[in-house]
Amino acid sequence: MAVTMNPPLSVADWLKWQESLHPRPIDMGLSRVQDVLARLGLQPPAGRVVTVGGTNGKGSTITLLHDCLHAAGENPGLFTSPHLIRYNERIRVGNKPVTDAALVRAFERVEAARRSVPLTYFEFGTLAALVCFAESGCDTWLLEVGLGGRLDAVNAVDADLALITTIALDHQEWLGNSVEEIAAEKAGILRGGRPAFYGDEPLPDAIRAGAAGLGADLQIYARDFGYSREGAAGGWQWHGRNTDRLTGLRAPGHWTAAQFRNASLALAALARLTPTVPLTASFLNPVLLSSTPPGRFQSVQREHEWILDVAHNPQAAAVLREQLKTRDPSPAGQRGVTMVTALLADKAIADFVAQLVPVAGRWIVSGVDDPRASSEARMREAMAQAGARDITWVPEPVGAFELARRVTVPGGRIVVCGSFRIVAPALEWLGLY
């Protein structure tokens, strides 16, 4: 039976209620969102809906798209998930998280259109984001896929441009147990006759076949667009389909191949999306050097250098390892890193940890407030299997951070990774929120 109630007053009230609205936290399917969306009567901007899916790199890619559009004087709306501290982070309009008042108004509109449809928490939030974009006159809707693609709530809106960053094993219980099965789910965001982009190599057969079957105009990394390094550290060039080579680009010093591929993908999409964004080094470099979502190799200087990264699967851990090597290429520096981590039980814990063992001196493993959190016994077993040594378990994040501060030499490096659930309290503990 559908849950109904009198409209609550605050964002916190709304969110608590939304968690009880549907009997399952995840219920893959588009029909519920499509029904409510039709009643809302929202009109997306013609030709300007961009959907970004993929296993890793979605947040960085879509944030760079947003920041370029905003810097060019446009009014993009950005929807991402999950949030780190405040729910409002998920919906950005005017380059700022939406206000509580705007969010409550959007929730009220969704509730009025919902009638008896039992929306999930994510579905309700997706629809609220679209309401915010429509009411604010956003000229581009940037939508990050939450899970998969084909049956994700954002896919209720047809993408004019569909971007897929990477494909790797993650969320197998929902998406399939092979790269090709997962790729087929993520290819569900493609639309017939419309541009599509894949930002990694090799190209999965499922994406190639999906694009061909739809008649989508698929651009592929290393064939239609890509990058090459140029000159001093951080220098690079970009090339795209039917464009001149763009030289003189800059990048943060910690970028590895993964970040350059993501940026190349974003630039390829911008070149196809709009002529209003100047594809010049003078315009792009300030954006490239500053466009980083919170919790993505975020460096915080205190008595130690803290690096916060939401990497939570083996592919992302491998990228983090390479970024740490660029930060301090000396073997002693790599071995001296203190890792503070927490992983959910459904993750490939041993494979994740194995990627980071070469750059970790000690491990501090934290419990987190999540019913899906892995137990101490499970973490110890998986980490031992991965070859990790010097492991300390701490029941909660603050204790883990305090221990890391005590045992790491002044000027040393502490890396917090493995889940949004461990990075978020680190941001708060460090006084960044």
Summary of the structure (lengths in Angstrom):
residues: 433
radius of gyration: 21.4
end to end distance: 39.1
largest distance: 63.5
contacts: 1506
relative contact order: 0.11
helix: 43%
strand: 17%
